[in-house]
């Protein structure tokens, strides 16, 4: 298994950025007839965190997800860092080429292992 950090170019500062989950989303309820004092914390999955980057990066994040999902999967490592996992070295190298062809230098992978 090959694991790599996903880097996207920030639309505001034009530097490579990788989203991290600082804390899970806090979800509650608003009831129509009573107060509900119940909340849950729920972390995002990898594709959900990537989707939240829409408008903050220079590429269309849905297209990034489609390119990656053809050869690997997007995950959150340790419930914090956005990474891409590929089953083999060949898949990883092909994905690097696919991302370069589709997005130029706007999207890159940094191998972790």
N, C-alpha and C positions, 0 to 999 in steps of 0.2 A: 504494500500500500504506500502510495506517495501522497504526502500532505503538503499543501502550500497555502500561504496567506494571500488573500485577494486584495490587490491595490487598484484603486480607481482614481482618476484625476478629479480633484475638487473644482467645482464650477466657480467658487468664490476666490480661491487663492492659487489655483492651478498647480498645486503640489499633489503628489500621490498621497491618498488617504485610505485607511481601512477602517470601516465602522467597528466599534466594539460596544457590547451591551454593558452599560454601567450598572443598571439595576433592572429587574423585571418590571413589566407594566403592572400597575395596580388597577384592578378592575373592581368596581362596586355596582350596586344597583340602586335605582331610584324607584320606589314603589308609589303606586297611585294612591293607596289608602292608608299606608303606615310607613314608619321609618324602618329601613332594613339596615342593620349595622353588621353587614357582612362584606368582606372584601377578600379577594384572592390575588396573589401575585403570580404572574405567568410570564415566563421568558419567551422571547421570539425563537422561532426556528431559523436556520440559516437563510432560506429563501425569503422569509418575512422581513428579516433585518435588511437584506439587500433591497427589497422592494421599498423600504422606508428611505432609501437614498435617492429616490426619484426627485429630480430637480436640483439636487445638491452635487451631482457629479455630471461630467460632460458627456456621458453616454446614456443611452436608454437602457435602464436596468433590466427590463423584461427581455431585451435582446441578449444581454450579458448572461442572464439565467438560461436562456435557450441554448446558447453556444456551449456553456459549461455542462449542462445536463446531457448533452450528446456524448460526452466522454468521462464525466465525473459527477460528483454531487457536492452541493453547498451545505456546509454544516457550521454549527457554532462549537468551537473547541473550548472545553471547560466552561460552557455556558457564557462565553465572553467574546472570543475572537472569531471573526468570519474567516473560514478556511474552505479550501476545495480539496476533496479527496478523489484520487484516481486509483483504480485497481492495479495498474501496471505502469512501469516507466514509459512504455510505448504510448499508452493513453495520455500520460502527462505531457510528453514531448509533442504529441499531436495537438493537444489542447492549447499548449503555448503557441503553436503555429496558428491554430484557428483564431485565437484571441488577437494575435498580431495582425492577421489578415483582416479581421472584422473591425478592429478598433485602433489599429496602429499602436502608438505609445500611450494611449489613454487607459488601458487596462493591462495589468501584469500580475504574474504569480511569483511569489518568493518561497522557495522550497524550505520546509521546516525540518525535514528529516533526511 
